[in-house]
Amino acid sequence: MDLELEGDDLKAVLNRLRRAQGQIAGVIRMIEEGRDCEDVVTQLAAASRALDRAGFAIIATGLQKCVADIEAGRTNGDDATQVRARMEKLFLSLA
């Protein structure tokens, strides 16, 4: 399955990933500076949430594409059950 993010969906995912990238850089800097553990963990949790949200947005787009492909009979040789199982596995990997 190809990732097909466009327009606002693409912009939102990229913004979330850039936000997480900045937060992770901040975590690294905080650790190097010997900052307070609570502050580091708070920043790390924020980065984790940003990554989760980006992942869910990507999977939601993938689910929409898969449903459309299944309805149109375009499943690359896989049956609908296999496609659904793969998407479920991806979704659960973020849970």
Contacts in CASP RR format, 6 or more apart in sequence:
PFRMAT RR
TARGET T0000
AUTHOR 0000-0000-0000
METHOD contacts of the structure
MODEL  1
MDLELEGDDLKAVLNRLRRAQGQIAGVIRMIEEGRDCEDVVTQLAAASRA
LDRAGFAIIATGLQKCVADIEAGRTNGDDATQVRARMEKLFLSLA
1 62 0 8 1.000
1 65 0 8 1.000
1 66 0 8 1.000
1 69 0 8 1.000
3 58 0 8 1.000
3 61 0 8 1.000
3 62 0 8 1.000
4 61 0 8 1.000
4 62 0 8 1.000
4 65 0 8 1.000
5 13 0 8 1.000
5 58 0 8 1.000
5 61 0 8 1.000
9 57 0 8 1.000
9 61 0 8 1.000
12 57 0 8 1.000
13 54 0 8 1.000
13 55 0 8 1.000
13 57 0 8 1.000
13 58 0 8 1.000
16 50 0 8 1.000
16 51 0 8 1.000
16 53 0 8 1.000
16 54 0 8 1.000
16 57 0 8 1.000
17 50 0 8 1.000
17 51 0 8 1.000
17 54 0 8 1.000
19 50 0 8 1.000
20 47 0 8 1.000
20 50 0 8 1.000
20 51 0 8 1.000
20 54 0 8 1.000
22 47 0 8 1.000
23 43 0 8 1.000
23 44 0 8 1.000
23 46 0 8 1.000
23 47 0 8 1.000
23 50 0 8 1.000
24 47 0 8 1.000
26 43 0 8 1.000
27 40 0 8 1.000
27 43 0 8 1.000
27 44 0 8 1.000
27 47 0 8 1.000
30 39 0 8 1.000
30 40 0 8 1.000
30 43 0 8 1.000
31 40 0 8 1.000
52 94 0 8 1.000
55 94 0 8 1.000
56 94 0 8 1.000
59 87 0 8 1.000
59 90 0 8 1.000
59 91 0 8 1.000
59 94 0 8 1.000
62 87 0 8 1.000
63 87 0 8 1.000
63 91 0 8 1.000
66 83 0 8 1.000
66 84 0 8 1.000
66 87 0 8 1.000
69 75 0 8 1.000
69 83 0 8 1.000
70 80 0 8 1.000
70 83 0 8 1.000
70 84 0 8 1.000
75 82 0 8 1.000
75 83 0 8 1.000
78 86 0 8 1.000
END
